């Protein structure tokens, strides 16, 4: 096996062979380490854990999907609602039906609004829900939607 030298008396070309001896040494060391540690990973400890009985999970609350389009029209679970008064009546009916049975939780309102919807309309819907007795309101968004276009600067 020829070794390259630093002096100019050599062949003048760089050594083109890869020295695999350090690679083999590292692999053998890793193999020995894994052989030693593998039995330690399968060792288990016997534990006598306490047993506990839990109460059944609470019933999931009714979910109301309320959508508002850009013009301010309301949709209750994808069905059109006449207006804010009709919405308030439906919210009150949903809240009172949940209050009638003690084991049934209050309904949750999931509010979806178009990005062009005026905030005033959203505030009116939230106020109607609060007046009806619905405290859990969630805002549903679409994270994959493109960012809103910037508004034109006033002149």
C-alpha positions, 0 to 999 in steps of 0.5 A, a space after each residue: 500500500 502506497 502512502 502519499 508524502 508531502 515532499 515533491 518527490 512523490 507522484 504529484 497526485 493526491 491519494 485517491 483511496 479512502 482510509 476505512 480503518 477509522 470507520 471500522 474502529 468506530 463501528 466496532 466500538 458502537 457495536 460493543 456499546 450496543 451489545 452491553 446496553 441492549 440487555 439493560 433496555 429490556 429489564 422491567 420492574 414489576 409494579 403493583 399499581 393502585 386500581 381506581 374507579 372513575 366516574 363516566 365521562 361527562 356528556 359532550 355539549 351540543 355544538 352550534 355552528 354559526 356562520 356569518 357571510 360577508 354581507 352579514 347573513 346568519 347561518 345556523 348549522 348551514 341553514 339560513 336564519 332570518 335575522 338577529 331576532 330569530 337568532 336570539 330566539 334559537 339561542 335562547 331555546 338551545 340554552 333553555 333546553 340544556 338548562 332543563 336537564 342538570 346532567 346536560 352541559 350548556 351548548 357551545 357556539 362555534 362562530 365562523 365569520 367571513 374576513 369581510 364581515 363587519 365587526 359590528 355584526 360579530 359583536 351583535 351575535 356575541 351579545 345575543 349569545 350572551 343574553 341567551 345564556 351561552 357562555 362558551 363561544 369559539 372562533 373558527 378560523 381557516 389557517 390555510 387561507 391566504 393573508 388579507 390584502 392590504 387596504 388602499 392608503 388614503 390620499 
